[in-house]
Each structure stands twice: as structure tokens, then as C-alpha cells.
Amino acid sequence: MSCFCERLSMKKQWILIVLILFSLLSCNNTESYSWKPLEVKTSAYNSVAAQTDHEPNIAAWGDTLKPGMKCIAVSRDLIALGLKHNTKVKIAGLSGIYLVKDKMNARYNNRVDIYMGTDVKRAKKWGQKKLKIKYAIEKPPTENAEN
């Protein structure tokens, strides 16, 4: 009886190993982008009339901003680097993924503005910081197929 139980246990272990190996081997990396690092100057902004125009909740690409959204505005030189509308961005020291939803005034360079809803006090406390970000760049279709 003891031998049968050990054999059954070994059989279950073997099945588990085979299933794990199969899932690892059949797993494709379906990420269609890679993360590119960049150091930028950051600041924070709010959707209040004093900081923008008569429609403070409407971003440059037409998106409606709402408090709690994880989004950023980028200086126009960064758009040319690939930080275009809806690009995914990771910001050092902050959790989650932010989306590019807004553009900054043309006078700014190498800059990211982090959206903080209507919390002006929080945005002022943030101030200006040099931080590292990583942004998603789409991989060419052939590179996706290889992974």
C-alpha cells in the first residue's frame, strides 16, 4: 500500500513537471513593445482654469481628464522621441503605468508634467524633480513574431 501511494505521488509530480514545462515552452512573449529609458525634468499640473484655458479638463489630443487618472503631459520634443498620444510610461518612484494624454507648451523641453487632478496643493508639493522614466516603444512586427 505504501509503495502504491508513493508511486501515485511520483506520477502526480511527473504530470505537474510535464505541465509546467509545456506551459513554459508554449508561452510566447506577447508584449508588442519594449521599454526605453530617459531622464527628464518632471513637474505636476492640475485641471483648473488658472493653469490652462477655459476647458481645463480637455487635454491637447481631446481626451477628457478626470481626477485619479494616471496620465501625463509631455514637452513637444519628447513626442518626436516616441512619447506620442497614449504611450505607456513608467515613472521612477511612482507606481503604475501612466498614459501620455496631453502636450506641454512649446517653450518646454525634455519635460514631463504629471497630472494630479484638482489637487493643487499636492502638485505644488511635488515641485520639480529630475527623474528617470521608461516609455513603451512598439516593436516591429517581425520582432513580435520571433518572441
C-alpha positions, -999 to 999 in steps of 0.1 A, spaced: 0 0 0 28 24 9 45 17 -25 13 24 -44 9 58 -26 45 67 -33 41 57 -70 9 78 -72 26 107 -57 55 104 -81 31 101 -110 14 133 -99 47 150 -96 57 139 -131 24 152 -145 30 185 -128 65 188 -142 53 180 -177 25 206 -174 49 233 -162 74 225 -189 47 225 -216 33 259 -204 68 274 -203 77 262 -238 44 272 -254 44 306 -237 50 334 -262 61 368 -251 32 388 -264 44 422 -253 44 442 -285 67 469 -271 100 474 -254 108 499 -226 131 528 -234 148 547 -205 150 585 -204 159 611 -178 135 641 -177 126 671 -156 92 665 -140 66 688 -126 29 684 -118 -2 701 -131 -39 703 -124 -71 706 -144 -80 740 -131 -87 772 -152 -58 791 -136 -33 766 -151 -49 762 -185 -77 776 -207 -114 777 -204 -117 739 -207 -93 726 -180 -105 690 -183 -98 687 -220 -63 677 -230 -44 687 -261 -54 655 -280 -91 659 -270 -91 635 -240 -112 643 -210 -91 644 -179 -106 632 -146 -91 633 -111 -75 599 -103 -63 592 -139 -27 583 -143 -17 605 -172 10 630 -181 17 658 -205 49 658 -224 71 685 -240 68 685 -277 104 674 -283 96 641 -265 68 634 -289 94 632 -316 112 606 -295 82 584 -294 62 597 -264 31 602 -286 -6 601 -276 -15 572 -253 22 560 -249 26 539 -218 51 554 -193 66 542 -160 79 570 -137 106 562 -111 92 564 -76 55 562 -87 35 531 -91 16 520 -121 16 530 -157 9 565 -169 -5 574 -204 5 604 -224 -27 623 -228 -15 660 -231 11 682 -246 30 710 -229 36 745 -242 63 746 -269 86 766 -247 94 734 -226 120 708 -235 127 673 -221 99 676 -196 70 656 -183 41 671 -163 23 646 -141 -15 651 -139 -28 655 -103 -65 662 -109 -76 693 -90 -53 688 -60 -32 720 -64 -16 716 -30 -2 682 -39 11 694 -73 29 723 -56 43 699 -30 56 678 -59 76 707 -73 102 699 -100 123 668 -100 147 652 -124 136 616 -127 141 586 -149 111 573 -169 107 543 -192 83 546 -221 69 519 -243 81 517 -279 63 494 -303 84 466 -316 85 460 -354 61 431 -365 90 407 -373 104 412 -338 70 404 -322 67 371 -342 101 359 -330 92 362 -293 
